[in-house]
Amino acid sequence: MSAAQKLNRISIDDYLAGELESSTKHEYLAGFVYAMAGARNEHNLIASNILIAIGSRLTRQSCRAYNSDTKVRIQLTTGTRFYYPDVQIVCQPNRPTESFQDNPSVLVEVLSRGTRRIDEGEKKDAYMSIPTLRVYLLVEPEIPAVVAYRRGEAGFVREVHEGIDAVVPLPEVGVDLSLAAVYGGVEFVPEEDSQDNA
């Protein structure tokens, strides 16, 4: 490791403290911090719809839904990472005073042209290393479709749920997620490269 790399790395404690005061969210990858771009209204509407659709049905269970202001911590052999998933369902929560979760059961990312490669690659691989993760959902923004990676006995299995009448079963947390709820109020307009910030 070069001297420049050592100087640019920050500690986890400094990162967590800085995030509590920062007006911009940052992801943390083994000592390096990356600012996150803002999201389009459509992206935020879909994420909010999912949070409401699942979260409102978890009130009598030990599981809780968290929005994109809550980080997930992933401890890999290559270093610790912190990401901000669009939605996470946690049934084994961290202490209320912490700003991140370690044990999500369900993680959700709403895709965009700017984030698709990372969400389908780097984040998917990191998320699937979390022992408690049961399902990872990738939500399309331009058509009613959700890809679910569900943990089975032999690893994660890919499922595709398409069409506004489709339903994603989530027995792991005791709810179903209808695509009609996910896309409520959404106008399907193709993303434009110049406006893609999500």
C-alpha positions in Angstrom: 0.0 0.0 0.0 1.4 3.4 -1.0 1.7 6.3 1.5 -1.1 8.2 -0.5 -3.5 5.3 0.0 -2.8 5.2 3.7 -3.4 8.9 4.0 -6.7 8.7 2.1 -8.2 5.9 4.2 -10.4 6.8 7.2 -11.4 4.8 10.2 -14.8 3.3 10.7 -15.3 5.4 13.8 -14.5 8.6 11.9 -16.7 7.6 9.0 -19.7 6.9 11.3 -19.2 10.1 13.2 -19.0 12.1 10.0 -22.1 10.6 8.5 -24.2 11.7 11.5 -23.2 15.4 10.7 -23.0 15.2 6.9 -25.7 16.6 4.6 -24.5 14.1 1.9 -24.6 10.3 2.3 -21.4 8.4 1.7 -20.7 4.7 1.2 -17.7 3.2 2.9 -15.6 0.5 1.3 -12.7 -0.8 3.4 -11.4 2.7 4.4 -12.4 4.6 1.3 -15.5 6.9 1.3 -17.7 7.6 -1.8 -20.4 10.3 -2.0 -23.8 9.1 -3.2 -25.7 10.9 -5.9 -29.2 12.1 -5.3 -32.2 10.1 -6.6 -35.0 10.9 -9.1 -38.6 11.4 -7.7 -39.7 8.1 -9.4 -36.9 6.2 -7.6 -37.9 7.7 -4.3 -41.6 7.0 -4.8 -41.0 3.3 -5.6 -38.7 3.0 -2.5 -41.3 4.7 -0.3 -44.1 2.5 -1.7 -42.1 -0.6 -0.8 -41.3 0.7 2.7 -45.0 1.5 3.3 -46.3 -1.8 1.8 -44.0 -4.0 3.8 -43.4 -1.8 6.9 -47.1 -1.2 7.6 -47.7 -5.0 7.8 -44.8 -5.7 10.2 -46.1 -3.8 13.2 -47.1 -6.9 15.2 -43.9 -8.8 14.5 -40.4 -8.5 15.7 -39.2 -7.4 12.2 -39.0 -3.7 11.3 -38.6 -1.8 8.0 -35.9 0.8 7.6 -35.5 3.5 4.9 -32.5 4.6 3.0 -31.1 6.6 5.9 -30.1 3.4 7.7 -26.8 1.9 6.6 -26.1 -1.8 6.5 -22.6 -3.0 7.7 -21.0 -5.9 5.9 -17.8 -7.3 7.3 -15.8 -9.0 4.6 -12.3 -10.5 4.6 -11.3 -7.6 2.3 -12.6 -5.0 4.8 -15.7 -3.5 6.2 -18.3 -1.9 4.0 -21.3 0.3 4.7 -24.1 0.7 2.1 -27.4 2.5 2.2 -30.0 0.1 0.7 -33.3 1.7 -0.4 -35.2 -0.5 2.1 -34.2 -3.1 4.6 -36.2 -5.4 6.8 -34.5 -6.3 10.0 -35.6 -9.0 12.4 -32.5 -8.9 14.6 -32.0 -5.2 15.1 -28.9 -3.4 16.4 -29.1 -1.1 19.4 -31.3 1.9 18.8 -28.3 4.3 19.3 -26.4 2.9 16.3 -26.8 4.3 12.8 -26.5 1.0 11.0 -27.8 -2.6 10.9 -25.8 -5.8 10.8 -28.5 -8.5 10.3 -31.0 -7.7 7.6 -33.4 -10.4 6.5 -34.5 -8.5 3.3 -32.6 -5.9 1.3 -34.1 -3.8 -1.5 -32.4 -1.7 -4.2 -34.4 0.3 -6.8 -32.3 0.2 -10.0 -31.3 3.0 -12.3 -28.9 3.3 -15.2 -26.3 4.8 -12.8 -26.5 2.2 -10.1 -27.5 -1.0 -12.0 -24.0 -2.4 -12.4 -23.1 -1.9 -8.8 -26.5 -3.1 -7.5 -26.4 -6.3 -9.6 -22.7 -6.9 -9.0 -20.6 -5.5 -6.1 -23.6 -4.9 -3.8 -25.2 -8.2 -4.6 -22.1 -10.2 -3.9 -21.5 -8.2 -0.6 -25.2 -8.5 0.5 -25.2 -12.2 -0.1 -22.4 -12.7 2.3 -24.6 -11.6 5.2 -25.6 -14.7 7.1 -29.1 -13.4 8.0 -30.0 -12.2 4.5 -32.9 -14.3 3.2 -34.0 -12.2 0.1 -32.4 -9.5 -2.1 -34.8 -7.6 -4.3 -33.8 -5.6 -7.4 -36.7 -3.4 -8.5 -37.0 -2.1 -12.1 -37.9 1.6 -12.4 -39.3 1.6 -15.9 -41.4 -1.5 -16.0 -43.3 -3.5 -13.3 -40.7 -6.1 -12.6 -38.8 -7.3 -9.5 -35.9 -9.8 -9.5 -35.6 -11.6 -6.2 -32.5 -13.5 -5.1 -33.8 -15.9 -2.4 -31.6 -18.0 -0.1 -32.2 -21.7 -0.5 -30.3 -24.8 0.7 -27.8 -24.6 -2.1 -27.4 -20.8 -2.1 -29.4 -18.0 -3.7 -31.9 -18.7 -6.4 -33.0 -16.0 -8.9 -36.7 -15.4 -9.4 -38.4 -12.9 -11.7 -41.8 -11.4 -10.9 -43.2 -9.4 -13.8 -46.5 -7.5 -14.5 -48.5 -5.1 -12.3 -50.6 -8.1 -11.0 -47.6 -10.1 -9.8 -46.9 -10.6 -6.2 -43.5 -11.3 -4.5 -44.0 -13.7 -1.6 -41.9 -12.9 1.4 -42.7 -15.7 3.9 -39.4 -15.0 5.5 -40.9 -11.9 7.1 -44.6 -12.9 6.9 -45.8 -10.7 4.1 -46.4 -10.6 0.4 -45.3 -7.6 -1.8 -47.7 -6.8 -4.7 -46.2 -5.0 -7.6 -49.4 -2.9 -7.7 -48.3 -1.5 -4.4 -44.7 -1.1 -5.4 -45.6 0.9 -8.5 -48.6 2.8 -7.1 -48.6 6.3 -8.6 -45.6 5.6 -10.8 -45.7 6.8 -14.4 -43.4 4.6 -16.5 -41.2 7.0 -18.3 -37.8 5.8 -19.7 -34.8 7.4 -17.9 -32.8 10.0 -19.7 -29.1 9.9 -19.4 -28.9 13.6 -18.5 -31.4 13.2 -15.6 -30.1 9.9 -14.2 -28.9 10.6 -10.7 -30.2 7.6 -8.8 
